[in-house]
Amino acid sequence: MDTFETDPTMTRALALALMRQAKEYLTATKDGDAADQLQRAIDTLLTPRTPVAA
């Protein structure tokens, strides 16, 4: 089984890396609106999550 399928931390790290790369591409193509939206998604991903009570 792939590590990214079993380790949520690794999955989030990969997602973050890909999002940052995509943002660079969007910025290079002068697609500011999409780059801004992706930055907000990155910020959300990096915001500490509060534990959910069961």
C-alpha distance matrix in Angstrom:
0.0 3.8 6.5 8.5 7.0 7.5 10.6 13.5 15.6 13.5 13.3 17.1 17.8 16.4 18.2 21.3 21.3 21.1 23.8 26.0 25.8 26.6 29.5 30.9 30.9 32.6 35.1 35.9 36.6 38.9 37.0 37.9 37.4 33.8 33.2 34.9 32.7 29.5 31.0 31.6 28.0 27.0 29.6 28.2 24.7 26.4 28.6 27.8 26.7 28.9 27.3 27.8 29.9 28.6
3.8 0.0 3.8 5.4 5.4 6.9 8.9 11.6 13.2 10.5 10.3 14.1 14.5 12.8 14.9 17.9 17.6 17.5 20.3 22.4 22.1 23.1 26.0 27.2 27.3 29.2 31.6 32.3 33.2 35.4 33.7 34.6 34.2 30.6 29.8 31.6 29.7 26.4 27.7 28.6 25.0 23.8 26.6 25.5 21.9 23.5 26.0 25.5 24.9 27.3 26.2 27.0 29.5 28.7
6.5 3.8 0.0 3.8 5.4 5.3 5.9 9.0 10.0 7.4 8.2 11.8 11.9 11.0 13.5 16.0 15.9 16.5 19.2 20.9 21.1 22.5 25.0 26.2 26.9 28.7 30.7 31.7 32.9 34.9 33.3 33.8 33.5 30.0 28.9 30.4 28.7 25.3 26.2 26.9 23.6 22.0 24.4 23.5 19.7 20.8 23.4 22.6 22.2 24.7 23.7 24.9 27.4 26.9
8.5 5.4 3.8 0.0 3.8 5.5 5.5 6.9 8.3 5.6 4.9 8.7 9.4 8.1 10.1 12.9 13.2 13.5 15.9 18.0 18.3 19.4 21.8 23.4 24.0 25.5 27.7 28.8 29.9 31.7 29.9 30.3 29.9 26.4 25.5 26.9 25.0 21.7 22.8 23.5 20.0 18.6 21.2 20.2 16.5 18.0 20.6 20.3 19.8 22.5 21.9 22.9 25.8 25.5
7.0 5.4 5.4 3.8 0.0 3.8 6.0 7.4 10.1 8.6 7.1 10.7 12.4 11.3 12.3 15.5 16.3 16.1 18.1 20.7 21.1 21.7 24.1 26.1 26.4 27.6 30.0 31.3 32.1 33.9 31.7 32.2 31.4 27.9 27.4 28.6 26.3 23.3 24.7 24.9 21.3 20.5 23.0 21.4 17.9 19.9 22.0 21.4 20.3 22.6 21.5 22.0 24.6 23.8
7.5 6.9 5.3 5.5 3.8 0.0 3.8 6.5 9.1 8.5 8.3 11.5 13.1 13.0 14.3 16.9 18.0 18.5 20.4 22.6 23.4 24.3 26.5 28.4 29.1 30.3 32.5 33.9 34.9 36.5 34.4 34.6 33.8 30.4 29.7 30.6 28.4 25.4 26.4 26.4 22.9 21.9 23.9 22.2 18.7 20.1 21.9 20.7 19.5 21.4 19.9 20.6 22.9 22.0
10.6 8.9 5.9 5.5 6.0 3.8 0.0 3.8 5.5 5.4 6.3 8.8 10.1 10.9 12.5 14.4 15.7 16.8 18.5 20.3 21.5 22.7 24.5 26.3 27.5 28.7 30.5 32.1 33.4 34.8 32.9 32.8 32.1 28.9 27.8 28.5 26.6 23.5 24.0 24.1 20.8 19.3 21.1 19.6 16.0 17.0 18.9 17.6 16.8 19.0 17.8 19.2 21.7 21.4
13.5 11.6 9.0 6.9 7.4 6.5 3.8 0.0 3.8 5.4 4.9 6.1 8.5 9.8 10.4 12.2 14.2 15.3 16.2 18.3 20.0 20.8 22.2 24.5 25.7 26.5 28.3 30.3 31.4 32.5 30.4 30.0 29.1 26.1 25.0 25.5 23.4 20.5 21.0 20.7 17.4 16.2 17.8 16.0 12.5 13.8 15.5 14.3 13.4 15.8 15.0 16.3 19.2 19.3
15.6 13.2 10.0 8.3 10.1 9.1 5.5 3.8 0.0 3.8 5.4 5.2 6.2 8.7 9.9 10.5 12.4 14.3 15.2 16.6 18.5 19.9 21.0 22.9 24.6 25.6 27.0 28.9 30.5 31.5 29.6 29.0 28.5 25.7 24.1 24.5 22.9 19.9 19.7 19.8 16.9 14.9 16.2 15.2 11.5 11.8 13.9 12.8 12.8 15.5 15.3 17.4 20.4 21.1
13.5 10.5 7.4 5.6 8.6 8.5 5.4 5.4 3.8 0.0 3.8 5.5 5.0 6.2 8.5 9.8 10.6 12.3 14.1 15.4 16.6 18.3 19.9 21.4 22.9 24.3 25.8 27.3 28.9 30.3 28.7 28.5 28.3 25.2 23.6 24.6 23.1 19.8 20.0 20.6 17.6 15.5 17.5 16.9 13.1 13.7 16.4 15.9 16.2 19.1 19.0 20.9 23.9 24.4
13.3 10.3 8.2 4.9 7.1 8.3 6.3 4.9 5.4 3.8 0.0 3.8 5.5 5.2 6.2 8.6 10.0 10.7 12.2 14.3 15.5 16.4 18.3 20.2 21.3 22.4 24.3 26.0 27.1 28.5 26.5 26.6 26.0 22.7 21.6 22.6 20.8 17.5 18.3 18.8 15.4 13.9 16.4 15.3 11.6 13.2 15.8 15.8 15.6 18.7 18.6 20.0 23.2 23.5
17.1 14.1 11.8 8.7 10.7 11.5 8.8 6.1 5.2 5.5 3.8 0.0 3.8 5.5 5.0 6.1 8.6 9.9 10.3 12.2 14.2 15.1 16.2 18.5 20.0 20.7 22.3 24.4 25.7 26.6 24.6 24.2 23.6 20.6 19.2 19.8 18.0 14.9 15.2 15.5 12.3 10.6 12.7 11.7 8.0 9.4 12.1 12.4 12.6 16.0 16.6 18.3 21.8 22.7
17.8 14.5 11.9 9.4 12.4 13.1 10.1 8.5 6.2 5.0 5.5 3.8 0.0 3.8 5.4 5.1 6.2 8.7 9.8 10.7 12.4 14.3 15.4 16.9 18.7 20.0 21.2 22.9 24.7 25.8 24.3 23.9 23.9 21.0 19.0 20.0 18.9 15.4 15.3 16.3 13.6 11.0 13.2 13.3 9.7 10.0 13.3 13.8 14.9 18.4 19.3 21.3 24.8 25.9
16.4 12.8 11.0 8.1 11.3 13.0 10.9 9.8 8.7 6.2 5.2 5.5 3.8 0.0 3.8 5.4 5.1 6.2 8.5 10.0 10.7 12.2 14.2 15.6 16.8 18.4 20.0 21.4 22.9 24.5 23.0 23.1 23.2 19.9 18.3 19.8 18.7 15.0 15.6 17.1 14.1 12.0 15.0 15.1 11.6 12.7 16.1 17.0 17.8 21.3 22.1 23.7 27.2 28.0
18.2 14.9 13.5 10.1 12.3 14.3 12.5 10.4 9.9 8.5 6.2 5.0 5.4 3.8 0.0 3.8 5.5 5.2 6.0 8.6 9.9 10.4 12.2 14.4 15.4 16.2 18.2 20.0 21.1 22.4 20.4 20.5 20.1 16.8 15.5 16.9 15.3 11.8 12.8 14.0 10.7 9.2 12.5 12.3 9.1 11.1 14.3 15.7 16.2 19.8 20.9 22.2 25.8 26.7
21.3 17.9 16.0 12.9 15.5 16.9 14.4 12.2 10.5 9.8 8.6 6.1 5.1 5.4 3.8 0.0 3.8 5.5 5.1 6.2 8.6 9.8 10.5 12.5 14.4 15.2 16.4 18.5 20.1 21.0 19.3 18.8 18.8 16.0 13.9 15.0 14.0 10.5 10.5 12.0 9.4 6.7 9.8 10.5 7.5 8.5 12.1 14.0 15.3 19.0 20.7 22.5 26.2 27.5
21.3 17.6 15.9 13.2 16.3 18.0 15.7 14.2 12.4 10.6 10.0 8.6 6.2 5.1 5.5 3.8 0.0 3.8 5.5 5.2 6.3 8.7 10.0 10.9 12.7 14.4 15.5 16.9 18.8 20.2 19.1 19.1 19.7 16.8 14.5 16.2 15.9 12.1 12.2 14.5 12.4 9.6 12.7 14.1 11.3 11.7 15.5 17.3 18.9 22.6 24.1 26.0 29.7 30.9
21.1 17.5 16.5 13.5 16.1 18.5 16.8 15.3 14.3 12.3 10.7 9.9 8.7 6.2 5.2 5.5 3.8 0.0 3.8 5.4 5.1 6.1 8.6 9.9 10.7 12.3 14.2 15.4 16.7 18.4 17.0 17.6 18.0 14.7 13.0 15.3 14.6 10.8 12.0 14.4 11.9 10.2 13.8 14.8 12.3 13.8 17.3 19.4 20.4 24.2 25.6 27.0 30.7 31.7
23.8 20.3 19.2 15.9 18.1 20.4 18.5 16.2 15.2 14.1 12.2 10.3 9.8 8.5 6.0 5.1 5.5 3.8 0.0 3.8 5.4 5.0 6.1 8.7 9.9 10.4 12.2 14.2 15.3 16.4 14.6 14.6 14.7 11.6 9.8 11.7 10.9 7.1 8.3 10.7 8.4 6.9 10.7 11.8 10.1 11.7 14.9 17.6 18.7 22.5 24.3 25.7 29.4 30.8
26.0 22.4 20.9 18.0 20.7 22.6 20.3 18.3 16.6 15.4 14.3 12.2 10.7 10.0 8.6 6.2 5.2 5.4 3.8 0.0 3.8 5.5 5.1 6.4 8.9 9.9 10.6 12.5 14.5 15.3 14.3 14.0 15.0 12.4 9.6 11.5 11.9 8.3 8.1 11.2 10.1 7.6 10.7 12.9 11.4 11.9 15.4 18.1 20.0 23.7 25.9 27.6 31.4 33.0
25.8 22.1 21.1 18.3 21.1 23.4 21.5 20.0 18.5 16.6 15.5 14.2 12.4 10.7 9.9 8.6 6.3 5.1 5.4 3.8 0.0 3.8 5.4 5.2 6.5 8.8 10.0 10.8 12.7 14.5 13.9 14.5 15.9 13.1 10.6 13.4 13.9 10.4 11.1 14.4 13.1 11.1 14.4 16.4 14.8 15.6 19.0 21.7 23.4 27.1 29.0 30.7 34.4 35.8
26.6 23.1 22.5 19.4 21.7 24.3 22.7 20.8 19.9 18.3 16.4 15.1 14.3 12.2 10.4 9.8 8.7 6.1 5.0 5.5 3.8 0.0 3.8 5.4 5.1 6.2 8.6 9.8 10.7 12.4 11.1 12.1 13.1 9.9 8.2 11.4 11.4 8.2 10.0 13.1 11.8 10.9 14.4 15.9 14.8 16.3 19.4 22.3 23.6 27.3 29.3 30.5 34.3 35.5
29.5 26.0 25.0 21.8 24.1 26.5 24.5 22.2 21.0 19.9 18.3 16.2 15.4 14.2 12.2 10.5 10.0 8.6 6.1 5.1 5.4 3.8 0.0 3.8 5.4 5.0 6.1 8.5 9.9 10.5 9.3 9.3 10.6 8.1 5.2 8.2 9.2 6.4 7.2 10.7 10.5 9.5 12.3 14.5 14.1 15.2 18.0 21.3 22.9 26.5 28.9 30.3 34.1 35.7
30.9 27.2 26.2 23.4 26.1 28.4 26.3 24.5 22.9 21.4 20.2 18.5 16.9 15.6 14.4 12.5 10.9 9.9 8.7 6.4 5.2 5.4 3.8 0.0 3.8 5.5 5.1 6.1 8.7 9.9 10.1 10.4 12.8 10.8 7.8 10.9 12.6 10.1 10.2 14.0 14.0 12.5 15.1 17.7 17.1 17.6 20.7 23.8 25.8 29.4 31.8 33.4 37.2 38.9
30.9 27.3 26.9 24.0 26.4 29.1 27.5 25.7 24.6 22.9 21.3 20.0 18.7 16.8 15.4 14.4 12.7 10.7 9.9 8.9 6.5 5.1 5.4 3.8 0.0 3.8 5.4 5.0 6.3 8.7 8.8 10.5 12.7 10.4 8.5 12.2 13.4 11.2 12.4 15.9 15.6 14.7 17.7 19.8 19.2 20.3 23.3 26.4 28.0 31.7 33.9 35.2 39.0 40.4
32.6 29.2 28.7 25.5 27.6 30.3 28.7 26.5 25.6 24.3 22.4 20.7 20.0 18.4 16.2 15.2 14.4 12.3 10.4 9.9 8.8 6.2 5.0 5.5 3.8 0.0 3.8 5.4 5.2 6.3 5.2 7.0 8.9 6.9 5.5 9.3 10.5 9.1 10.7 13.8 14.0 13.9 16.6 18.5 18.6 19.9 22.5 25.9 27.3 30.8 33.2 34.3 38.1 39.6
35.1 31.6 30.7 27.7 30.0 32.5 30.5 28.3 27.0 25.8 24.3 22.3 21.2 20.0 18.2 16.4 15.5 14.2 12.2 10.6 10.0 8.6 6.1 5.1 5.4 3.8 0.0 3.8 5.4 5.0 5.8 6.1 9.2 8.5 6.0 9.0 11.5 10.5 10.8 14.1 15.1 14.6 16.6 19.2 19.5 20.2 22.7 26.2 28.0 31.5 34.2 35.6 39.3 41.1
35.9 32.3 31.7 28.8 31.3 33.9 32.1 30.3 28.9 27.3 26.0 24.4 22.9 21.4 20.0 18.5 16.9 15.4 14.2 12.5 10.8 9.8 8.5 6.1 5.0 5.4 3.8 0.0 3.8 5.4 7.6 9.1 12.4 11.6 9.6 12.8 15.1 13.8 14.3 17.8 18.5 17.7 20.0 22.6 22.6 23.2 25.9 29.3 31.2 34.8 37.3 38.7 42.5 44.2
36.6 33.2 32.9 29.9 32.1 34.9 33.4 31.4 30.5 28.9 27.1 25.7 24.7 22.9 21.1 20.1 18.8 16.7 15.3 14.5 12.7 10.7 9.9 8.7 6.3 5.2 5.4 3.8 0.0 3.8 5.5 8.4 11.1 10.3 9.7 13.0 14.7 14.0 15.4 18.4 19.0 18.9 21.3 23.5 23.7 24.9 27.4 30.8 32.4 35.9 38.4 39.4 43.2 44.7
38.9 35.4 34.9 31.7 33.9 36.5 34.8 32.5 31.5 30.3 28.5 26.6 25.8 24.5 22.4 21.0 20.2 18.4 16.4 15.3 14.5 12.4 10.5 9.9 8.7 6.3 5.0 5.4 3.8 0.0 3.8 5.6 8.8 9.3 8.6 11.0 13.4 13.6 14.3 17.1 18.4 18.6 20.4 22.7 23.5 24.5 26.6 30.2 31.9 35.3 38.0 39.0 42.8 44.5
37.0 33.7 33.3 29.9 31.7 34.4 32.9 30.4 29.6 28.7 26.5 24.6 24.3 23.0 20.4 19.3 19.1 17.0 14.6 14.3 13.9 11.1 9.3 10.1 8.8 5.2 5.8 7.6 5.5 3.8 0.0 3.8 5.7 5.7 6.2 8.7 10.3 10.8 12.3 14.6 15.7 16.5 18.4 20.3 21.2 22.6 24.6 28.2 29.5 32.8 35.4 36.2 39.9 41.6
37.9 34.6 33.8 30.3 32.2 34.6 32.8 30.0 29.0 28.5 26.6 24.2 23.9 23.1 20.5 18.8 19.1 17.6 14.6 14.0 14.5 12.1 9.3 10.4 10.5 7.0 6.1 9.1 8.4 5.6 3.8 0.0 3.8 5.5 5.0 6.0 8.6 9.7 10.3 12.3 14.2 15.0 16.2 18.3 19.7 20.8 22.4 26.1 27.6 30.8 33.7 34.6 38.3 40.2
37.4 34.2 33.5 29.9 31.4 33.8 32.1 29.1 28.5 28.3 26.0 23.6 23.9 23.2 20.1 18.8 19.7 18.0 14.7 15.0 15.9 13.1 10.6 12.8 12.7 8.9 9.2 12.4 11.1 8.8 5.7 3.8 0.0 3.8 5.4 5.1 6.3 8.7 9.9 10.8 12.6 14.3 15.4 16.8 18.6 20.1 21.3 25.0 26.1 29.1 31.9 32.5 36.0 37.9
33.8 30.6 30.0 26.4 27.9 30.4 28.9 26.1 25.7 25.2 22.7 20.6 21.0 19.9 16.8 16.0 16.8 14.7 11.6 12.4 13.1 9.9 8.1 10.8 10.4 6.9 8.5 11.6 10.3 9.3 5.7 5.5 3.8 0.0 3.8 5.4 5.1 6.1 8.6 9.9 10.6 12.3 14.2 15.3 16.5 18.4 20.0 23.6 24.5 27.6 30.2 30.7 34.4 36.0
33.2 29.8 28.9 25.5 27.4 29.7 27.8 25.0 24.1 23.6 21.6 19.2 19.0 18.3 15.5 13.9 14.5 13.0 9.8 9.6 10.6 8.2 5.2 7.8 8.5 5.5 6.0 9.6 9.7 8.6 6.2 5.0 5.4 3.8 0.0 3.8 5.5 5.1 6.1 8.7 9.8 10.3 12.2 14.2 15.1 16.4 18.3 22.0 23.4 26.7 29.4 30.4 34.2 36.0
34.9 31.6 30.4 26.9 28.6 30.6 28.5 25.5 24.5 24.6 22.6 19.8 20.0 19.8 16.9 15.0 16.2 15.3 11.7 11.5 13.4 11.4 8.2 10.9 12.2 9.3 9.0 12.8 13.0 11.0 8.7 6.0 5.1 5.4 3.8 0.0 3.8 5.4 5.0 6.4 8.7 9.8 10.5 12.5 14.3 15.3 16.6 20.3 21.8 24.9 27.8 28.8 32.5 34.6
32.7 29.7 28.7 25.0 26.3 28.4 26.6 23.4 22.9 23.1 20.8 18.0 18.9 18.7 15.3 14.0 15.9 14.6 10.9 11.9 13.9 11.4 9.2 12.6 13.4 10.5 11.5 15.1 14.7 13.4 10.3 8.6 6.3 5.1 5.5 3.8 0.0 3.8 5.4 5.1 6.4 8.7 9.9 10.7 12.5 14.4 15.4 19.1 19.9 22.9 25.6 26.2 29.9 31.7
29.5 26.4 25.3 21.7 23.3 25.4 23.5 20.5 19.9 19.8 17.5 14.9 15.4 15.0 11.8 10.5 12.1 10.8 7.1 8.3 10.4 8.2 6.4 10.1 11.2 9.1 10.5 13.8 14.0 13.6 10.8 9.7 8.7 6.1 5.1 5.4 3.8 0.0 3.8 5.4 4.9 6.2 8.6 9.7 10.5 12.4 14.2 17.7 18.7 22.1 24.6 25.5 29.3 31.0
31.0 27.7 26.2 22.8 24.7 26.4 24.0 21.0 19.7 20.0 18.3 15.2 15.3 15.6 12.8 10.5 12.2 12.0 8.3 8.1 11.1 10.0 7.2 10.2 12.4 10.7 10.8 14.3 15.4 14.3 12.3 10.3 9.9 8.6 6.1 5.0 5.4 3.8 0.0 3.8 5.3 4.9 6.1 8.5 9.7 10.5 12.3 16.0 17.6 21.0 23.9 25.2 28.9 31.0
31.6 28.6 26.9 23.5 24.9 26.4 24.1 20.7 19.8 20.6 18.8 15.5 16.3 17.1 14.0 12.0 14.5 14.4 10.7 11.2 14.4 13.1 10.7 14.0 15.9 13.8 14.1 17.8 18.4 17.1 14.6 12.3 10.8 9.9 8.7 6.4 5.1 5.4 3.8 0.0 3.8 5.4 5.0 6.2 8.6 9.8 10.5 14.2 15.4 18.5 21.5 22.5 26.2 28.4
28.0 25.0 23.6 20.0 21.3 22.9 20.8 17.4 16.9 17.6 15.4 12.3 13.6 14.1 10.7 9.4 12.4 11.9 8.4 10.1 13.1 11.8 10.5 14.0 15.6 14.0 15.1 18.5 19.0 18.4 15.7 14.2 12.6 10.6 9.8 8.7 6.4 4.9 5.3 3.8 0.0 3.8 5.4 5.0 6.2 8.7 9.9 13.2 13.9 17.2 19.7 20.6 24.4 26.2
27.0 23.8 22.0 18.6 20.5 21.9 19.3 16.2 14.9 15.5 13.9 10.6 11.0 12.0 9.2 6.7 9.6 10.2 6.9 7.6 11.1 10.9 9.5 12.5 14.7 13.9 14.6 17.7 18.9 18.6 16.5 15.0 14.3 12.3 10.3 9.8 8.7 6.2 4.9 5.4 3.8 0.0 3.8 5.4 5.0 6.3 8.7 12.0 13.5 17.1 19.7 21.2 25.0 27.0
29.6 26.6 24.4 21.2 23.0 23.9 21.1 17.8 16.2 17.5 16.4 12.7 13.2 15.0 12.5 9.8 12.7 13.8 10.7 10.7 14.4 14.4 12.3 15.1 17.7 16.6 16.6 20.0 21.3 20.4 18.4 16.2 15.4 14.2 12.2 10.5 9.9 8.6 6.1 5.0 5.4 3.8 0.0 3.8 5.4 5.1 6.2 9.9 11.9 15.2 18.3 20.0 23.7 26.1
28.2 25.5 23.5 20.2 21.4 22.2 19.6 16.0 15.2 16.9 15.3 11.7 13.3 15.1 12.3 10.5 14.1 14.8 11.8 12.9 16.4 15.9 14.5 17.7 19.8 18.5 19.2 22.6 23.5 22.7 20.3 18.3 16.8 15.3 14.2 12.5 10.7 9.7 8.5 6.2 5.0 5.4 3.8 0.0 3.8 5.4 5.1 8.5 9.3 12.5 15.4 16.7 20.4 22.7
24.7 21.9 19.7 16.5 17.9 18.7 16.0 12.5 11.5 13.1 11.6 8.0 9.7 11.6 9.1 7.5 11.3 12.3 10.1 11.4 14.8 14.8 14.1 17.1 19.2 18.6 19.5 22.6 23.7 23.5 21.2 19.7 18.6 16.5 15.1 14.3 12.5 10.5 9.7 8.6 6.2 5.0 5.4 3.8 0.0 3.8 5.6 8.0 8.8 12.5 14.8 16.4 20.2 22.1
26.4 23.5 20.8 18.0 19.9 20.1 17.0 13.8 11.8 13.7 13.2 9.4 10.0 12.7 11.1 8.5 11.7 13.8 11.7 11.9 15.6 16.3 15.2 17.6 20.3 19.9 20.2 23.2 24.9 24.5 22.6 20.8 20.1 18.4 16.4 15.3 14.4 12.4 10.5 9.8 8.7 6.3 5.1 5.4 3.8 0.0 3.8 6.2 8.6 12.2 14.9 17.2 20.8 23.1
28.6 26.0 23.4 20.6 22.0 21.9 18.9 15.5 13.9 16.4 15.8 12.1 13.3 16.1 14.3 12.1 15.5 17.3 14.9 15.4 19.0 19.4 18.0 20.7 23.3 22.5 22.7 25.9 27.4 26.6 24.6 22.4 21.3 20.0 18.3 16.6 15.4 14.2 12.3 10.5 9.9 8.7 6.2 5.1 5.6 3.8 0.0 3.8 6.2 9.4 12.6 14.9 18.4 21.1
27.8 25.5 22.6 20.3 21.4 20.7 17.6 14.3 12.8 15.9 15.8 12.4 13.8 17.0 15.7 14.0 17.3 19.4 17.6 18.1 21.7 22.3 21.3 23.8 26.4 25.9 26.2 29.3 30.8 30.2 28.2 26.1 25.0 23.6 22.0 20.3 19.1 17.7 16.0 14.2 13.2 12.0 9.9 8.5 8.0 6.2 3.8 0.0 3.8 6.5 9.5 12.4 15.7 18.4
26.7 24.9 22.2 19.8 20.3 19.5 16.8 13.4 12.8 16.2 15.6 12.6 14.9 17.8 16.2 15.3 18.9 20.4 18.7 20.0 23.4 23.6 22.9 25.8 28.0 27.3 28.0 31.2 32.4 31.9 29.5 27.6 26.1 24.5 23.4 21.8 19.9 18.7 17.6 15.4 13.9 13.5 11.9 9.3 8.8 8.6 6.2 3.8 0.0 3.8 6.4 8.8 12.3 14.9
28.9 27.3 24.7 22.5 22.6 21.4 19.0 15.8 15.5 19.1 18.7 16.0 18.4 21.3 19.8 19.0 22.6 24.2 22.5 23.7 27.1 27.3 26.5 29.4 31.7 30.8 31.5 34.8 35.9 35.3 32.8 30.8 29.1 27.6 26.7 24.9 22.9 22.1 21.0 18.5 17.2 17.1 15.2 12.5 12.5 12.2 9.4 6.5 3.8 0.0 3.8 6.4 9.3 12.5
27.3 26.2 23.7 21.9 21.5 19.9 17.8 15.0 15.3 19.0 18.6 16.6 19.3 22.1 20.9 20.7 24.1 25.6 24.3 25.9 29.0 29.3 28.9 31.8 33.9 33.2 34.2 37.3 38.4 38.0 35.4 33.7 31.9 30.2 29.4 27.8 25.6 24.6 23.9 21.5 19.7 19.7 18.3 15.4 14.8 14.9 12.6 9.5 6.4 3.8 0.0 3.8 6.4 9.2
27.8 27.0 24.9 22.9 22.0 20.6 19.2 16.3 17.4 20.9 20.0 18.3 21.3 23.7 22.2 22.5 26.0 27.0 25.7 27.6 30.7 30.5 30.3 33.4 35.2 34.3 35.6 38.7 39.4 39.0 36.2 34.6 32.5 30.7 30.4 28.8 26.2 25.5 25.2 22.5 20.6 21.2 20.0 16.7 16.4 17.2 14.9 12.4 8.8 6.4 3.8 0.0 3.8 6.3
29.9 29.5 27.4 25.8 24.6 22.9 21.7 19.2 20.4 23.9 23.2 21.8 24.8 27.2 25.8 26.2 29.7 30.7 29.4 31.4 34.4 34.3 34.1 37.2 39.0 38.1 39.3 42.5 43.2 42.8 39.9 38.3 36.0 34.4 34.2 32.5 29.9 29.3 28.9 26.2 24.4 25.0 23.7 20.4 20.2 20.8 18.4 15.7 12.3 9.3 6.4 3.8 0.0 3.8
28.6 28.7 26.9 25.5 23.8 22.0 21.4 19.3 21.1 24.4 23.5 22.7 25.9 28.0 26.7 27.5 30.9 31.7 30.8 33.0 35.8 35.5 35.7 38.9 40.4 39.6 41.1 44.2 44.7 44.5 41.6 40.2 37.9 36.0 36.0 34.6 31.7 31.0 31.0 28.4 26.2 27.0 26.1 22.7 22.1 23.1 21.1 18.4 14.9 12.5 9.2 6.3 3.8 0.0
